Amino acid sequence: MSLAAEAALIEARIRMLQEAIDKADTHIEVVSEALRHLRRPAPRPRLTAG
């Protein structure tokens, strides 16, 4: 295999890995936001006179 062909193969793999990393980053952001939402204290119910 020529060096140019090997370089092209490596570049393609790098692109695939970068896409996988980007997807993982997005998933981590979504899960982190969901966890932040779950950790927020629940609003206290308002007491009404009656």
N, C-alpha and C positions, 0 to 999 in steps of 0.2 A: 504494500500500500504506500502510495506517495505521501510525502509530508503535507502536501496541500489537501489531499483527501482526509488524512488524519486530523488536520486542523479543522476542516469543515465538519467532521464528525464530532469533534470536541466542542466546537461552537454550538452545534445543534443540541448536544447534551446540556451545555451550559444554559441555553435558552429554556429547555424543558425543566431543568432544576430551578431556574429563576421563576418560572411560572408556578411551579409547585410551592416555592417559598412564598410567593405573593398570595396564593390561595390560602396557605396556612396562616399568614399574617392577617388576612381578612377574617378568617375563622376565629382567630384569637381575639381580634377586636370585637367581633359580634358576641363571643362568649363573655369577654370582660365586661362589656356594656350590660349584658343580661345579669351578670353577677352584681355589678354596681346597683342595678335596679332592685335586685332582690335584697340587698343589704340596707337599702334606704328604710328608715323607720316608717311604719304605717302611720297615716294621718290619724290624729286623735278625733274621736267622734265629738261633735259639738253637743253640749248640753243645752236643752231648750227648756224654758220655763213653761210649766203647764200643768 
